[in-house]
Amino acid sequence: MKYLVFTALLAFTSCSHKVPNKRPIDSVFPSVSGKALDNKTWRIPEDLNGKIALLLIGYKQNSQFDIDRWLIGLDMKQASFNIFEIPTVSGWIPSLLSDRIDEGMRSGIPDDIWNVVITVYDDADKIVAFTGNENPLNARVILLSKKGKVIFFHDEGFSVPDLNRLMLEAKEIGAKD
């Protein structure tokens, strides 16, 4: 019963306000703080150490389905850049329950990738304002340049043509950024 109440509460409070989707190409990603499942605190994009990085942002638990498709495709393409999953959870109630939410994620995610799953609670609204949150089940796929600028953005669900476009963009910025 407790789990059912907790899940219902989370469902009603996460991403409760709609923000129109945006296309933040050529914009610098906002500075946000989050904590990886291995308990390391991150500042993004500052802690990416001037490296190209892909952020797979999810606003809902079921965004994981879309994120997993991107991860499989990236693995098949042998992506050579850093990839981070960024669960982004808005609202003060989820923030109060962050330890419990993170523990639930740890139980379903292999511990060898806990260091690249960075949950953002307090700064979640910055990310929502930057990307929008319409169609919240779709991942926000953001390729950042070495300087934290958005080079690739996609929020319409996984597709092979978009994966190929992402890989081409990554190859091009690797040579010039």
C-alpha positions in Angstrom: 0.0 0.0 0.0 2.8 2.4 0.9 4.4 1.8 -2.5 1.1 2.5 -4.3 0.6 5.8 -2.4 4.2 6.8 -3.1 4.0 6.0 -6.8 0.7 7.9 -7.1 2.1 10.9 -5.3 5.2 10.9 -7.5 3.1 10.6 -10.7 0.9 13.6 -9.7 3.8 15.9 -8.6 6.5 15.2 -11.3 6.3 17.5 -14.3 3.0 18.8 -13.1 3.2 22.1 -15.0 3.5 22.0 -18.8 6.2 24.0 -20.5 6.1 24.2 -24.3 8.9 22.2 -26.0 11.9 24.2 -27.2 14.8 23.6 -29.6 17.8 24.9 -27.7 20.4 24.4 -30.5 23.4 26.7 -30.2 22.4 27.6 -26.6 24.7 26.9 -23.6 23.2 24.2 -21.3 22.1 25.8 -18.0 24.3 25.1 -15.0 22.6 22.5 -12.9 23.5 20.3 -9.9 22.7 16.7 -9.5 23.9 13.6 -7.7 24.9 10.4 -9.4 23.7 7.0 -8.0 27.2 6.5 -6.8 26.7 9.6 -4.6 29.1 11.9 -6.5 27.7 15.4 -6.8 28.0 16.9 -10.3 27.7 20.4 -11.8 26.6 20.1 -15.4 28.1 21.2 -17.8 31.0 22.4 -15.7 32.1 19.0 -14.5 32.2 17.5 -18.0 35.8 18.8 -18.1 35.7 20.2 -21.6 34.6 17.0 -23.2 31.9 16.3 -25.7 29.0 14.7 -23.8 25.5 13.3 -24.5 22.8 13.9 -22.0 19.8 11.6 -22.1 17.2 13.5 -20.0 14.1 11.8 -18.7 11.2 13.5 -17.0 9.1 10.4 -16.2 10.0 6.9 -15.1 8.7 5.5 -18.4 11.1 7.7 -20.3 13.6 4.9 -19.6 12.1 3.0 -22.5 13.1 5.7 -24.9 16.5 6.2 -23.2 17.2 2.5 -23.4 16.6 2.5 -27.2 19.0 5.4 -27.6 21.6 3.5 -25.4 21.3 0.4 -27.5 21.7 2.3 -30.7 24.7 4.2 -29.4 26.3 1.0 -28.3 25.7 -0.5 -31.7 27.3 2.6 -33.3 30.2 2.3 -30.8 29.8 5.9 -29.6 33.1 7.2 -28.3 31.8 10.2 -26.3 30.6 10.4 -22.7 27.0 9.5 -22.2 25.0 10.4 -19.1 21.4 9.6 -18.1 19.8 12.5 -16.4 16.6 11.7 -14.5 15.0 15.1 -13.9 12.4 15.2 -11.2 10.5 18.4 -10.5 8.6 19.3 -7.4 9.2 19.7 -3.7 7.7 16.4 -2.7 10.0 14.3 -4.9 12.9 16.4 -3.6 11.9 15.5 0.0 11.8 11.8 -1.1 15.0 11.9 -3.2 16.9 9.3 -1.2 14.1 6.9 -1.5 13.7 7.6 -5.2 17.4 7.2 -5.8 17.4 3.9 -3.9 14.6 2.6 -6.1 16.6 3.5 -9.2 19.7 1.8 -7.7 17.7 -1.4 -7.3 16.9 -1.5 -11.1 20.2 -0.2 -12.5 23.5 -2.1 -12.6 25.9 -0.6 -10.1 28.7 -0.4 -12.8 26.8 2.5 -14.4 25.7 4.3 -11.3 28.4 6.9 -12.0 26.7 8.1 -15.2 23.1 8.2 -13.9 22.9 11.7 -12.4 19.5 12.7 -10.9 18.6 16.4 -10.9 16.0 17.5 -8.3 16.6 21.1 -7.1 17.6 22.4 -10.5 15.0 20.3 -12.5 13.0 23.4 -13.4 16.0 24.9 -15.1 16.2 21.9 -17.4 12.4 21.9 -18.0 12.6 25.6 -18.9 15.5 24.9 -21.3 13.9 22.0 -23.2 10.1 22.1 -22.4 8.3 19.0 -21.1 5.5 18.3 -23.5 5.4 14.6 -24.4 7.4 13.8 -21.2 7.8 10.2 -22.0 10.2 11.1 -24.8 13.8 11.5 -23.7 15.5 14.8 -24.4 18.7 13.9 -26.3 21.3 16.6 -26.0 24.8 16.5 -27.4 27.0 19.1 -25.8 30.2 20.6 -27.3 33.3 20.8 -25.2 32.1 24.3 -24.2 28.6 23.1 -23.1 26.8 24.4 -26.1 23.9 22.3 -27.5 25.0 20.9 -30.9 22.2 18.2 -31.3 18.8 18.2 -29.7 16.0 15.6 -30.2 12.8 15.0 -28.2 10.6 13.1 -30.6 11.5 9.5 -29.6 14.2 7.2 -30.9 14.7 6.7 -34.6 17.6 5.3 -36.6 17.8 8.3 -38.9 18.1 10.6 -35.8 20.7 8.4 -34.3 22.7 8.6 -37.5 22.3 12.4 -37.5 23.6 12.5 -33.9 26.6 10.4 -34.8 27.4 12.7 -37.7 27.1 15.8 -35.5 29.4 14.2 -32.9 32.0 13.3 -35.5 31.9 16.9 -36.9 32.3 18.7 -33.5 35.0 16.3 -32.4 37.1 17.6 -35.3 36.4 21.3 -34.8 35.4 22.0 -31.2 
